[in-house]
Structures are given as C-alpha cells and as structure tokens.
C-alpha cells in the first residue's frame, strides 16, 4: 500500500485525470437517461458542451489552478445565461474552490470564496421553484452555499498547514547548518589550542638540546664520558622533538593559524593526582588509581592524558548532579597508556557530547577526539548502563605512521 501511496503522490495529474474520467462517465450516464433523451439532440449537445470542459477543470486543477478557476467561472456564467440546468459535472465547482484555496494565488482564493458564496443565490434566482415559499427558497440557498464555504475553509487550512510545515523544515535546515558551522569553529579553536600547547613542548625539547650541546662542548676534552652522555641525551631529545613536530604539523594540516597568547609550562601525567585533589577539595569524590609500572612518556601523550582527565572531571562537576562521584584509572601498558574515567551522576545525552556542547577546558568530545587522534590513540565514550558516563582512551607511546 505504501508503494501505491507513493506512486499516487508522484503522479497527481494522473490521479486527477482518473477522477475526471469517472465524473465524465457519470455525466454521460445521466445524459443517456430517458428524460435527457426526450429533451432532444440539440439539448444533449449543449449539455456535453458544458460537461466536457468541467471534467477538464478536474483533470488540470493542480497543474494550472488559476486558469481552471477562470474556466469554471466562465462555464458557470454560461450556464446562467443559456439556462443550462444543473449537471453532475457541476461538482467541479466545489473541487476548484478547494484547489485554489489550498494551492492557488491569494487573489484566486479570495475570488473562489466570493463567487462560491454568490453561486447558490444566483442559481436559486435563475431556477427558482415557484411552488415554494420565500423561507424555503432561502433555506435551499443557504444549504447550497454551505458546501462552497466548507470547501474553501478546508483548502485554506491545508494551505496554512503546508506553510507551517515548510517553515519548520526551513528552520530545522538552518539550525543544522548553524550546528555544523559551530562544530567547525570548535574544531578549529581546539586545534589552535593544541598547536599552541605542543609548540611549548617542542620548544622545551629544543632548549634541552641546546643546553646539553653547550655542556658537551665544554667537557668534550676533559670528560669524554660526560660529553658522550650529553650527546645521547641530545639524540633522544631530538627524536622526541621531531615526533612532536610531526604531530604539530598534522594538527595544522588544514592551514589554521595558531592563536596569539602567552606560552606556559604544560601539565603532565604527574599533575593528574594534583588535579584529582583539586576536584576532591571542591566537593567531588574521586577515586584515583594507577596500575602498572609508571615510566617516562612522550610530552604529547602526557599532555593529552591530563587534558582528557581534566575535561571528563569538569563535565562530571557541571552535569553529574549534586551527589555524583567519579573514578580515574591510569594503566601503564608495555606500548601505551590507558585511561578510564567514569562517574555515577545523572550524566547528559551522548548526542550532546558528540556535538561538542559541553566545553570545560576544551570543546567536549570534539576536543577529546582531536587530542587523542593527534597522538594516534583511540577514544570510546558513552553513557554507562547503570547511569552516569564513561570515557576510555588508549594512548600509544609511539605514534602510528
């Protein structure tokens, strides 16, 4: 049935032609009645002269409603002037009044209403029944005018409803475009922030290389072993700086310019415990555990881990409710660092996180995903089955190439 409905919606003129043929068939049957045959051939031809164009009004009402309204008005006036009695095809007058009220121009809609209300009195005056009293004729006139008024009201209500739904669709499309634009702005701002932070990390590594190189040059002749150790430090620090620079260039691959601002030392994994203590002092219970053997991590990985924990705890404080609690797990693997942050608060819809609507120190999930993707890691976030929210991330020690 749904396919049939879809087919009918795609071919409105075909449907109207079908009903026009049905009306024509009913009219021909009426003309073939004994009473019609007794009226003579000339009378039958005159009736057909009005019946066929009225059926054409039905067939083309949606394709050209204003023109079909004018044709119907001309046929109605012709019936009055030539004293053509009422026909089954006169049903087309009601249909065209509804059509122009629903889809036609405003002038056509008003004209249809005015003429429709006048049609019944004019018809009653033209073909008045002398055997009836004035009251009966007035009652018949009102009874005949009501269908025209109802047809126009129904059509006009359809017009208003369509306009309302069109407005809703336009508004939804505009909001969708605005949301996409805001998401792009959030991504650009977050990438600029990340680039600024990594710039400080790379600058720190380069500073270490310079200091070590100066020290190696100073003790090269007197203490070759110390000079060798300094050169090894320069080598490892240089490799780390190159890795961080590759990530920085990856963040800036779309060509955004970094924001102007003051560069400050960036936090690392060791400061996560201080962050947890700050949350506890603010009234948020946080269970913090470290599993595995702590080791030295790349600066970018440490910064990303800190920012993820910071963002997750900030969202818990803002959206978890008054009795929310959280837990933070840091797991050191052989090839990476695992993060698991959970809370038992009332949480918020996952869709809002995906839209970047919650911006603590970043832009919600947009910021988290950008940071994790920058270091080649994976991120999984979503509501917990028993309530609250859960964020897990795996940050590799070496970025994937």
N, C-alpha and C positions, 0 to 999 in steps of 0.2 A: 504494500500500500504506500509506503514511503516513496518508493520509486515512482509510483503513479502521481503522487502529490508533487514531487519534484518536476516531473515532466509537464504537468499542468501549469506550474509556476513559470517554467521556461517558455511556454507557448500560450500566452494569454489571448492573443488574437485568434489562434486556432480554437480555443475554448469558446470565445465569443461567436465565432462563425458557426460552431456546432449549435449553440443556443439560438442563433438567428435562423438556422435551417429548421430547428424544432418549431419556432414561432411561425415561420413561413408555412410549415406543414399544417399546423393548427389553423392558420388563417385560410389555407386552401380548402381544408375540410369544411370550415364554416361557410365558405363561398359556394361549396358544392351542395350545400343543404337545399332541400326543395324550395324553401322560402326565398333563398337567394336566386335560384334559377328562374323563379317566377317573376323576378324583377327585370329580367331582360339582359341581353348580351351587353348592351351599352353600359348598364349599371355595373355589371360584373367587371368590365374592363376599367371602369373608373375606380372601383374598389381595389383592383390589382395595382392601379397606378399609384395608390397611396400605400398599399401593403408592402410592396417590394422595397421602396425607399425606407420605410420604417424598420424593416428587418435589416437593411444595410446600416442603419443607425446602431443597432445592437452589435453588428459584426465589427464595426470600426470605432466603437466608442472609446477604447483605450488608446488607439493609435492616434486619433485626432478628435479629442473630446469637444473642443470649442466649435469646430466645423460641424460635427454631428449635432451639436445643440442648435446651431443656426438652421441646419436642415430640418430638424424636428419642429422648430418654431414655424418654419415656412409650411411644412406639411399640416401642422395644426391650424394655421391661419387658412390654408386652402380648404380644410375640412369645414371650417365655419362658413367660408364664403360660398362654397359649392354645395353646401348642405349634404355633405357625406356623413352618413350615420357612424356611430362609434363602431370600431373594429377591434378584433383580438390583438392586432398588431399595435394598437394604441398603448399597450403595455410598455412599449419602447420609451414613451414619455417619462415614466417613472424611473426607468433604468438610466436614461441620460441625465436626469436631475441628480440621481445619486452619484453618477460618474464624475460630473463636473464639480460637484461639491467635494468629492474626495481627491481628485487629481487635476482638475482644470484650473484655469486662471481665476483670480478672485472676482473679476468682472463677470465671468461666465457663471460662477457660483451664485452671485447675487441675482443675476438675470434669471437663472433657472428657478430660484426660490420665488421671485416676484411673479414670473409667468406661471409657475406651477400653482400658486395660490389664486391666480386670476383665472386659470383654465376652467376650474369647476363652475364658478358663477357664469362665465361666458357660455359654457356648454349647456348649463341649465336654462339660460335665457334663450339660447338658439333652439333647443329641442325641449322646451317646457311641455309638461303634461298638463293639459287644461283641466283634466278631471281632478287634480289635486289642489289643495288649498295652499295659501301662501306659507303657512307654517311647515307643511310637508315639503314644499319646494326648498325652503331654507334648510331644513334638516338634511335633505338629499345633497344639497350643495356643500354643507359642512362635512358630511360623510365622504363625499368625493374629494374634498380638499385635504383631508387628513393624510391619505397615503402620500401625497406630494410633499407635505411638511415632514412626515416621518422619513421619507427617502432622503430629503435634503439634510436632516439632522443626523441621520446615520452616516451619510457621506462626509459631512463636516467633522464628525467625531473621529472618523478614520483618518482624515487629513491631520487633525491635531495629534492623534496618537503616533502617526508616522513621523511627524515633525519632532515629537518628543523623543522617540527612539533614535532618530538621526542625530539629535543634539547629544544624547547620551553616548552614542558611538563616537562622535567627533570629540567629545570631552575625554573619553577613555583613550582614544588615539593620541590626543595631545598630552595627557598625563604619562602615557607610555614613552613618548618621545622625551618629555622632561626628565623622567626617571633614568632613561638611558644616558641623557646628557649629564645628569648629576653623577651617575656612576662613572662616566668617563673622566669627569673633573676630579672625582675622588681618587681614581687610579692615578691620574697624572700628579696630583698633590702628594700621594703616598710614595710614588716613585721618586719624586724630587726629594722628599724627606729621607728616603733610604739612601739615595745617592749622596746626600749631604753627610749622613752618618758614616757611610763607607769611605767617603773621602777622608774623614778624620782617622779611620782605621789605617788606610793606606799611608797617610801622612805620618802616622806614628811608626809604622814599619820602616819607612824610608829614613826617618830620624834615627831609629836604632841602627840602621845600616851605616849611616854617616858617622855616628859615634864609634861604632865598632871599627870602621875603616880607619878613623883617626887614631884609635888605640893601637891597632895592628901596625900602622906605620911608625908609631912611636917606639914600640917594643920589638920591632922586627929583628934588629941586630942583637939586642941584649937578651931577649927571651923569645926565641923562635917558637917554643911550645905555646906560649900565650898568644902569639901572633897567629899561629895555626888555628887555635880555638876561636879567635875573633873572626878569622876568615870563614870558618864553618858556620858561625852564627850569622855572618853576613849572607852566606849562601842560603841557609834555611829561611832567614827572614825575607830575602829577596824572592824566593819561590812563593812564600805566603803572600807577599805583596802583589806578585803577578797574578796569583789566583784571585785575590780580592779585586784587582783591577779588571780582570775578565768579567767578574760578576757586576762590577760597576758599569762597564760598557754594555752589558746585557740589559741592565735596568734602563739605561739611556738609549736603547736601540731605536726608540720611536722619535728621538730628537728633542725631548723636552729639556728645557734649561733648568738647572738647579736653582732653588730659591736662595736669595740672599739671606744671610743670617750668621750668627756667631757660632763657631765650631767649639764644642765642649767635649771632654772625655766621655766616651760612650760606655754604658754598663755592660757587664759580662755575667757569666753564669754564677760567679761567686756572690754577686749582689742580689740574686734571686731570693736568698734567705733574708736579706735586709728588706726586700720588697714584701715578703710574707709577713715579717714582723710589723711593718707599717700597716698592713691590712688588719692584722690582729689588734693592733692598738686602736684602729678606727672602729672596732666592734664586729669585724667579720671573722668568724672562726675558720682557720685554715690549717689543715693537716699537711705537713710538708715532709717528704721522704726522698732520700737519694739512694738508688740501687746501683750496684756495680762499682767499679773502681774509677774514681774521678781521674781525669787526665787532662792535659792541655789540649784545647780545642782551637780551631781557626777563629779569628776575631769575628768574622761574619756570622759563623754558627752561634757563637756566644751571644752576640747582639740580637740575632733572630730569636733565640730561645728566651732571652729576657723579655723582649717585646711581646712575644706570644703570651707568656705568663702574665705580664702586666695588663695586656688587653683583656684576657679572659677574666682576671680578678676584678678589673674595673667594671666589666659588664655584669658580673655577679653582684657587685655592690649596688649598681644602678638598677638592675632589673630582677634580681633574685628575690626581693622581698625582705621584710624585717628579720625573719628567722632563718635566713639562708646560711648554709655552711659550704665550704669548698675544700678540695684536696688537690695537692700538687705533687706529682711524681716525676722525678728525673731519673732516667735509666741510661747508664753508660753501657753501650754495646761495643763490640770489637771494631765495628766500622761506622758507628754513628751514635747519636744522642736521641733518646726517646722522651717525649713529653706527654703527660696525661693530666689534664685539668678537668675536674668535674665539680658540679655543685648540685645541691638538692633544693634549690629555690623554685619559685613558680616559673622562672625562665621566660622566654619570649618565643614567638613563632620563628621557626627556622628560616622561613622566607625572608623575614626582616633582616636576619643576619646576612643572608645571601645578597640582599640589596645594599649592604653596607650602611644600614640605618643607624647602627649603634657605634658611635665613634668615641672611644675612650681616649687612648693615646694614638690611635690611628683612625681607620675608617672601617671598623668592624671586620667582617670576613674578607673584604677586599684587601685591606692592609695585611691581614694574616697570610692570605694566599700569595700575595705579591712577595712577601718576605720569604716564605717557605720555598716558593718557586725560584727565587733568586739564588738560594744555596743548593738547589737541586733536590729538595726534600718532598715529602708528601704530607698532606693535611686532611684530616677527617673530622667533621663537626656535625652535631645534630642533637636533638632532644633525647634525653635518657628515657627508657621505658617506664621507670617509676617516677618520673618528674625531674625537672632540672635540665642541665645542659652538659654536654661532654665534648671536649676538644682533645684530639690526639694528633701528634706530629712526630715524624721521624726525619731527623736532620743528619745527612751523611757527613762524615769527616772530610771526604774528598768529593768535590762536585763532579757530577756526571758529565762526560764530554760527548 
